[in-house]
Amino acid sequence: MTFLRTLFWFAVAAVLMLAAVWLAERPGAVTVQWRGWRLDTSVGVLLAALLIVILLAVALWLLYRWIVGAPGALLEGWGESRRRRGYRALTQGLAAVAAGDAAEAQKNARKAEQLLSDPSLTLLLSAQAAQLNGDRDGARRAFRSMLEDEHMAFLGLRGMIAQSLNDGDQVQALDYAERAFRLRPQTAWVVHSLFDMQAQVGRWQAAQETLETGLRTRVVAAEKGRTLKALLLVERSREAERAGRQDNALGLAREAFGLAPERIAVASRLAALQTKAGQGGRAMKTLERAWSLSPHPDLARLYLEAAGESDPLKRVGLVRRLVERKIEDVESHIAIAQAALDAGLWGEARRHLELAGGDHPTARVCRMMADVEERSGGGSVKVHEWLARAAEAPADRAWRCSACGAHHEAWRSVCESCGAFGTLHWRAPGTYGHILPPEVHPKPALPAAETKV
């Protein structure tokens, strides 16, 4: 390409030289008369004079344009320099926020606000700098200003949600979360945050609608959504029962069991309502299926209630029927032992407790063994020995929150400690790690020592 350009200009120069030689060999004559003046010259001199006049005219025009445009160019250059300094302050401020340097972030935020006339660029830095500096009012003002800009509104809502939660104003936080959800219903943190807030205040129907949106947009995993929906239906069933809508309550519980029969709370809810409705046989089938998936003492108690049997010996047979598909589970041995103990079958109770406890019986097994020794007349020495072992024995399974580890005496859908929904599981301590929200981690596989709720 460079060679072709050079060749072109060489050809132009050659043509001009040939033209000059041609004119020099044929000078010709030009005479101009004007108002008594006479000018005699050659054609070549006339053309040269004309070229000089054209060049002078172009030079004067360029000078005029420079003089007229100089102030505007100077202002534009100054404005460009101002923007560059503003962007530099913005960048340094964001870096200071990332480094946790509150003073530097605040200084650069003020500088960026002065140099840049675009609030959408500086508001976020100002809000983060104020938060880092502990200036809650300043952060709130910045986030509220973002709400007035359609491009910044979503970021502003996220900041206001955090501010409201830090202030303990859950109602206001929920309002901001609903606004954020209307703007971007496909955003994972919006769906999860709104769902948790709605569940915490008992808005079960609204929480279910939010969950279904999350499932449609695939920000909630299908398996996780199945479990959460089942637990929401349990709460809606309780709400319907309190309102006197018994048929609706039973229907919701049946739907929940169809989604998650392995969840203890779900099975317990359906069986209790079936028993209350005089459907004892159906309740027993529900509990038999649930026990085969997730054994729990509450299921055994509900099974005996559904059977309506008062004879202690027959109750032992009923419990055996309940646990037959999960006979090797610890809870199965404990359930049979309890029924045998109530029926005065000391040997049977002792045998199943030994199978349940193994070499390291839990505190519950030790206490039951002490009860067996006391009722069978085994002597106070053995009773005290078992009670002493109970004090040092491993802890039993209990309702524990997989999000914060808090212990609960009974199952509830929302953890009283951390406010997480659906995180209570029947398990021994130390058999799980903390499970973070689904937008941070996928749901981990449950350990073998755990029974799901």
C-alpha positions in Angstrom: 0.0 0.0 0.0 2.8 2.4 0.9 4.6 1.6 -2.4 1.5 2.4 -4.4 1.1 5.7 -2.6 4.7 6.6 -3.3 4.3 5.7 -6.9 1.1 7.9 -7.2 2.8 11.0 -5.8 5.9 10.3 -8.0 3.6 10.2 -11.1 1.9 13.5 -10.0 5.3 15.2 -9.6 6.4 14.0 -13.0 3.2 15.4 -14.6 3.7 18.8 -12.9 7.3 18.9 -14.0 6.4 18.0 -17.6 3.7 20.8 -17.5 6.2 23.3 -16.2 8.7 22.4 -19.0 6.0 22.6 -21.6 5.0 26.1 -20.4 8.6 27.2 -20.3 9.1 26.2 -23.9 5.8 27.9 -24.9 5.7 31.0 -22.7 3.0 32.8 -24.7 2.0 36.4 -23.8 -0.8 37.8 -21.8 -1.8 41.5 -21.8 -4.3 43.0 -19.3 -5.6 46.5 -19.6 -7.8 48.0 -16.8 -8.6 51.7 -16.1 -5.4 53.0 -17.9 -3.2 50.3 -16.4 -1.5 47.8 -18.7 0.1 44.5 -17.7 2.2 42.4 -20.0 3.4 39.0 -18.8 3.7 35.3 -19.8 1.1 32.5 -19.2 3.4 30.7 -16.7 3.9 33.9 -14.5 0.1 34.5 -14.5 -0.6 30.9 -13.4 2.1 31.2 -10.6 0.6 34.5 -9.4 -2.9 32.9 -9.4 -1.6 29.9 -7.3 0.0 32.3 -4.8 -3.3 34.3 -4.4 -5.2 31.0 -3.8 -2.7 29.9 -1.2 -2.9 33.2 0.6 -6.7 33.1 0.6 -6.7 29.6 2.1 -4.2 30.7 4.8 -6.3 33.7 5.7 -9.4 31.5 6.0 -7.7 29.0 8.3 -6.4 31.9 10.5 -9.9 33.3 10.7 -11.4 29.9 11.7 -8.7 29.4 14.4 -9.3 32.8 15.9 -13.1 32.3 16.0 -12.9 28.7 17.3 -10.1 29.1 19.9 -12.4 30.0 22.9 -14.7 27.0 22.3 -11.7 24.7 21.9 -10.2 25.9 25.1 -13.4 25.4 27.0 -13.9 22.0 25.5 -10.4 21.0 26.4 -10.9 22.3 30.0 -14.2 20.3 30.2 -12.5 17.2 28.9 -9.8 17.6 31.5 -12.5 18.0 34.2 -14.2 14.8 33.1 -10.9 12.9 33.1 -10.2 14.1 36.6 -13.7 13.2 37.7 -13.5 9.7 36.3 -10.1 9.3 38.0 -11.6 10.3 41.3 -14.5 7.9 40.7 -12.1 5.0 40.0 -10.0 5.8 43.0 -13.1 6.0 45.2 -14.3 2.6 44.1 -10.9 1.2 44.7 -10.9 2.7 48.2 -14.3 1.1 48.9 -13.0 -2.2 47.9 -10.0 -1.7 50.2 -12.2 -0.6 53.1 -10.6 2.8 53.3 -13.5 4.9 54.4 -11.8 8.3 54.5 -10.2 8.0 51.0 -13.6 6.7 49.6 -15.4 9.7 51.1 -12.8 12.2 49.8 -13.0 10.8 46.2 -16.8 10.6 46.3 -16.9 14.4 47.1 -14.4 15.1 44.3 -16.2 13.0 41.8 -19.5 14.8 42.6 -17.9 18.2 42.0 -16.2 17.2 38.7 -18.9 15.1 37.2 -22.4 16.4 36.5 -23.8 12.9 36.1 -25.4 11.7 39.4 -25.9 8.2 38.1 -22.1 7.7 38.1 -21.4 9.2 41.6 -24.4 8.3 43.7 -23.4 4.7 44.1 -19.9 5.7 45.2 -21.3 8.2 47.6 -23.7 5.6 49.1 -21.0 3.0 49.5 -18.5 5.5 51.0 -21.2 6.7 53.5 -21.9 3.1 54.5 -18.2 2.4 54.9 -17.9 5.5 57.0 -20.8 4.6 59.2 -22.9 7.5 57.9 -26.3 5.8 57.7 -28.2 9.0 57.0 -25.8 9.9 54.1 -26.2 6.4 52.6 -30.0 6.6 52.9 -30.0 9.9 51.1 -27.9 8.6 48.3 -30.0 5.5 47.9 -33.2 7.5 47.9 -31.8 9.7 45.2 -31.1 6.7 43.1 -34.8 5.8 43.3 -35.6 8.9 41.2 -33.4 7.8 38.3 -34.9 4.9 36.3 -31.5 3.6 35.5 -30.4 3.6 39.1 -33.7 2.7 40.8 -32.9 -1.0 41.1 -29.5 -0.4 42.8 -31.2 2.1 45.1 -33.9 -0.4 46.1 -31.2 -2.9 47.0 -29.5 -0.4 49.2 -32.7 0.6 50.8 -33.6 -3.0 51.5 -30.3 -3.5 53.3 -30.7 -0.2 55.2 -34.3 -1.1 56.3 -33.2 -4.5 57.5 -30.3 -3.0 59.5 -32.8 -0.6 61.1 -35.1 -3.5 62.0 -37.9 -2.1 59.8 -39.0 -5.3 58.2 -42.3 -3.9 56.8 -40.4 -1.2 54.9 -37.8 -3.7 53.7 -40.6 -5.9 52.4 -42.1 -2.9 50.5 -38.8 -2.1 48.8 -38.3 -5.8 48.0 -41.7 -5.9 46.3 -40.8 -2.9 44.2 -37.5 -4.5 43.2 -39.3 -7.7 42.3 -41.7 -5.7 40.0 -38.6 -4.2 38.3 -36.6 -7.5 37.9 -38.5 -10.6 38.8 -35.8 -12.8 37.1 -33.0 -11.6 39.5 -32.1 -14.4 42.0 -31.4 -12.3 45.1 -34.7 -10.4 44.6 -36.7 -13.6 44.5 -34.9 -15.2 47.5 -35.0 -12.0 49.6 -38.7 -11.3 48.9 -39.6 -14.9 49.6 -37.8 -15.0 52.9 -39.4 -11.7 54.0 -42.9 -12.8 53.0 -42.5 -16.1 54.9 -41.2 -14.3 58.0 -44.3 -12.2 58.3 -46.6 -15.2 57.5 -47.7 -14.1 54.0 -47.8 -17.7 52.8 -49.9 -17.2 49.6 -47.7 -14.3 48.4 -44.6 -16.3 49.2 -45.9 -19.2 47.1 -46.5 -16.8 44.2 -43.0 -15.5 44.5 -41.6 -19.0 44.7 -43.6 -20.0 41.5 -42.1 -17.0 39.7 -38.7 -18.1 40.8 -39.3 -21.6 39.5 -40.6 -20.3 36.1 -37.5 -18.0 35.7 -35.3 -20.8 36.9 -33.7 -18.8 39.7 -35.0 -21.5 42.1 -33.9 -25.1 41.6 -36.8 -27.4 40.9 -35.9 -29.8 43.8 -35.6 -26.9 46.2 -38.8 -25.4 45.0 -40.7 -28.6 45.5 -39.7 -28.7 49.2 -40.4 -25.1 49.8 -43.8 -25.2 48.2 -44.8 -28.3 50.3 -43.8 -26.4 53.5 -45.8 -23.3 52.4 -48.8 -25.5 51.8 -48.4 -26.9 55.3 -48.6 -23.3 56.7 -51.5 -22.5 54.4 -53.3 -25.6 55.7 -52.8 -24.4 59.3 -54.2 -21.0 58.3 -57.2 -22.6 56.7 -57.9 -24.7 59.7 -57.8 -21.7 62.0 -60.3 -20.0 59.7 -62.6 -23.0 60.0 -62.1 -24.3 56.4 -61.4 -27.9 57.3 -61.9 -29.3 53.8 -59.5 -26.7 52.4 -57.0 -27.4 55.1 -57.1 -31.2 54.3 -56.8 -30.5 50.6 -53.7 -28.3 51.0 -52.1 -30.9 53.3 -52.8 -33.6 50.8 -51.2 -31.5 48.0 -48.1 -30.9 50.2 -47.7 -34.6 50.9 -47.9 -35.3 47.2 -45.0 -33.0 46.7 -42.8 -34.0 49.6 -43.8 -37.2 51.4 -40.4 -37.5 52.9 -40.8 -34.3 55.0 -41.8 -35.1 58.5 -43.8 -31.9 59.0 -45.7 -32.5 55.8 -46.6 -36.1 56.7 -47.5 -35.2 60.3 -49.8 -32.4 59.1 -51.7 -34.6 56.7 -52.0 -37.5 59.2 -53.3 -35.3 62.0 -56.0 -33.8 59.8 -57.0 -37.2 58.5 -57.3 -38.6 62.0 -59.3 -35.5 63.0 -61.6 -36.1 60.0 -62.3 -39.7 61.1 -60.0 -41.1 58.4 -57.8 -43.2 60.7 -57.0 -45.9 58.1 -55.8 -43.3 55.6 -53.8 -41.6 58.3 -52.1 -44.9 59.1 -51.1 -45.5 55.5 -49.8 -41.9 55.2 -47.6 -42.5 58.3 -46.4 -45.9 57.1 -45.1 -44.3 53.9 -43.6 -41.4 55.7 -41.8 -43.7 58.2 -40.3 -45.6 55.4 -38.8 -42.4 54.2 -38.0 -40.4 57.4 -38.6 -42.0 60.8 -39.5 -39.7 63.6 -41.1 -40.1 67.1 -44.0 -37.8 66.2 -45.0 -40.2 63.4 -45.2 -43.1 65.9 -47.3 -41.1 68.3 -49.7 -40.0 65.5 -49.9 -43.6 64.2 -51.1 -44.9 67.6 -53.6 -42.0 67.8 -54.9 -42.9 64.3 -55.2 -46.5 65.2 -57.3 -45.6 68.3 -55.9 -48.7 70.2 -55.6 -48.5 73.9 -54.4 -52.0 74.8 -50.6 -51.7 75.4 -49.8 -55.2 74.0 -51.7 -54.5 70.8 -49.9 -51.1 70.5 -46.6 -53.0 70.4 -47.9 -54.9 67.4 -49.0 -51.7 65.7 -45.6 -50.1 66.2 -44.0 -53.1 64.7 -46.3 -52.8 61.7 -45.4 -49.1 61.3 -41.6 -49.6 61.4 -41.4 -52.9 59.4 -40.1 -51.2 56.2 -37.4 -49.3 58.1 -36.7 -51.8 60.9 -32.9 -51.2 61.1 -33.3 -47.5 61.8 -32.4 -46.2 65.3 -35.8 -44.5 65.5 -37.6 -47.8 64.7 -35.8 -49.6 67.6 -36.6 -46.7 70.0 -40.3 -46.7 68.9 -40.6 -50.4 69.6 -38.7 -50.1 72.9 -41.1 -47.3 74.0 -44.2 -49.4 73.2 -42.7 -52.4 74.9 -41.8 -50.3 78.0 -45.4 -49.1 78.2 -46.6 -52.7 77.9 -44.3 -53.9 80.6 -42.2 -56.0 78.2 -38.8 -55.2 79.9 -36.7 -57.7 78.0 -38.1 -56.6 74.6 -37.5 -52.9 75.5 -34.0 -53.6 76.7 -33.1 -55.6 73.6 -34.2 -52.9 71.2 -32.6 -50.1 73.2 -29.3 -52.1 73.0 -29.7 -52.3 69.2 -30.5 -48.6 69.1 -27.6 -47.5 71.3 -24.8 -49.8 70.1 -21.4 -49.1 71.7 -22.2 -45.4 72.2 -25.8 -44.9 73.2 -27.2 -41.4 73.0 -28.6 -39.5 76.0 -32.2 -40.5 75.1 -31.4 -44.2 74.9 -29.6 -44.0 78.3 -32.5 -42.3 80.0 -34.9 -45.0 78.5 -32.6 -47.7 79.8 -32.7 -46.1 83.3 -36.5 -46.2 83.0 -36.5 -49.9 82.1 -34.2 -50.7 85.1 -36.4 -48.7 87.4 -39.7 -50.2 86.2 -38.4 -53.8 86.1 -36.9 -53.6 89.6 -33.3 -53.7 88.4 -32.1 -51.7 91.3 -31.1 -48.1 92.0 -27.4 -48.8 91.2 -28.2 -49.6 87.6 -30.6 -46.7 87.3 -28.0 -44.2 88.6 -25.4 -45.8 86.3 -27.5 -45.2 83.2 -28.4 -41.7 84.3 -24.8 -40.9 84.8 -24.0 -42.2 81.3 -26.8 -40.1 80.0 -25.1 -36.9 81.3 -22.0 -37.7 79.2 -23.6 -39.4 76.2 -23.7 -38.0 72.7 -26.6 -35.7 72.0 -29.7 -37.0 70.3 -31.2 -36.0 67.1 -33.3 -32.8 67.4 -34.7 -30.0 65.3 -31.8 -28.0 64.2 -31.5 -25.1 61.7 -29.2 -25.9 58.9 -28.6 -22.1 58.3 -27.5 -21.0 61.8 -27.4 -24.3 63.8 -30.0 -23.2 66.4 -31.8 -25.9 68.4 -35.6 -26.0 68.5 -37.8 -28.1 70.7 -40.4 -28.5 67.9 -40.5 -28.1 64.2 -41.5 -24.7 62.8 -41.3 -23.4 59.2 -39.3 -20.3 60.1 -36.2 -20.5 62.4 -36.7 -18.3 65.4 -33.0 -17.5 65.5 -32.1 -16.5 61.9 -35.5 -16.2 60.2 -34.7 -18.7 57.5 -37.6 -20.6 56.0 -37.6 -24.4 55.8 -34.2 -25.0 57.3 -35.2 -27.1 60.4 -34.1 -30.7 60.1 -34.2 -33.7 62.4 -30.6 -34.5 62.9 -27.7 -35.0 65.4 -25.4 -32.0 66.1 -22.3 -31.8 64.1 -23.6 -33.8 61.1 -24.0 -30.8 58.8 -22.3 -27.6 57.7 -24.0 -24.3 57.5 -26.1 -24.1 54.3 -26.0 -20.6 52.7 -28.8 -19.1 50.7 -29.5 -20.8 47.3 -28.1 -17.7 45.4 -24.7 -18.5 47.1 -24.6 -22.3 47.1 -26.5 -25.1 45.5 -28.3 -27.2 48.0 -25.8 -29.8 49.3 -26.6 -33.5 49.7 -27.9 -34.3 53.2 -25.5 -36.4 55.4 -26.4 -39.9 56.2 -27.1 -39.1 59.8 -29.8 -36.7 58.9 -33.5 -37.1 58.5 -35.1 -34.5 56.3 -38.1 -32.5 57.4 
